[in-house]
């Protein structure tokens, strides 16, 4: 009998646990340890943040579902990793701390035969002075609670605009190394349309602020894509969308302080500037959770497991940007020191930046961190689950299921406004996610035909359909596994 422990119940953790439970007999244990009591479909947070959906539309409680599906569930957070056990506990374990009920603060050793670290990122708001949801007129859509609070504030401002008050809205990234520009991009377009729907668009000045060197970088060095019968750069497409909607932009900006309705930032030219606002939604930087790891005698071995995020089968050798390759990226998401530990999704440490690193004249690194979005998170979680299943069933240490972001495509549908007749979506398919400049030297590292973009109402319909399809899948309804990751 094997015991598999999954840390985290987001996209990658929930996908891994679902596939493990479906494919393994009941003699094997699947345990999920997560501080969150609810599963949330994060891509729809932007609709909660514009009042088009309620939190109940994008979440459901985990405990009843896991009980029904014979998955053990502990609402707790991981504290430290002990991959060799200790003097008292012979088996490897994770020390966890309960976060709810009378057991709050109680710690427990959760032993495992296989461990999947799917804890995702820490929302590192404190890395930017004054940046915290609900403070200094700034908000977030990174969680459903943050998104709901953002809408409450925005709805109040819409009422003031209807009474004649003009406001300034600032949306984008809140740190020099933030990622997830895509979420901010969706939100700014949805906010802009919501203002039109309420007939107050003329009362608002909307500005995009980002650490990107060019629009449409998205932490992926931008894209050259097929757009209908034409070929277009992603920055040209985003510029077209922003100009059409009257959105101005500030680029190469490292926001370093938020105070009294002003975002203070440094530019690549080394200048220090500020931008005032009445409402801001700024994506924080993402970081690892600061986990510690210890060997069986209590010696700190954190550097065997973590490099901020978890170390996996990537090439972390420091290299100049022009010397890295897609082969540096992991394929199995297995920790090289402990073969029974894996880290899919956002939990693994990327080997290097995808966008070209840039520093300001003052030496500040202003570069988007590599994105690891929903589709790759699901794909990597499933392949990790399949490898563990094979290891259990066949006692095989060779991993046959592989998938690198250097040879993996991703489809992203960014909402550009909600509405069955007036909604819009920006559909972008990228292959590969990490550009391969050797294989595709003339098309910015990506394959045309598999890298394309469209804009229109059909994109909204598709994103809405995917919202319901993936919640159906997450609830493990009949034949859920037929829906691809």
ABEGO torsion letter per residue (X at the ends): XBBBBBBEABAAAAAAAAAAAAABBAABBBBBBBABABBBBAAAAAAAAAGABBAAAABBBAAAAAAAAGBBBBBBBBABBBAAEBAABABBBBBBBBABEAABGBBBBBBBABBBBAAEBBBBAAABBGBBBGBGGBBBAABAAAAAAAAAAAAAAAAAAAAGBBBBBBBEBABAABBGAAAAAAAAAAAAAAAAAAGAAAABBBBBBBABABBGAGGAGEBBBBBEABBBBAAAAAAAAAAAAGBBBBBGBBBABBBGGBBBBBBAAGBBBBBBBABBBBBBBBBBAGBBBBBAAGBBAAAAABBGBBBBBBBABBBBAAABBAAABBAAGBBAABAABBBBEAABBBABBABBBBBBAAGBBBBBBBBBBAAAAAAAAAAAAAAAAAAAAAGBABBABBBBAAABBBBBBBBAEBEAAABBBBBBBBOBABBBAAABAAAGGBBBGABBBBBEAAAAAAAAAAAAAAAAAAAGBBGAAABBX
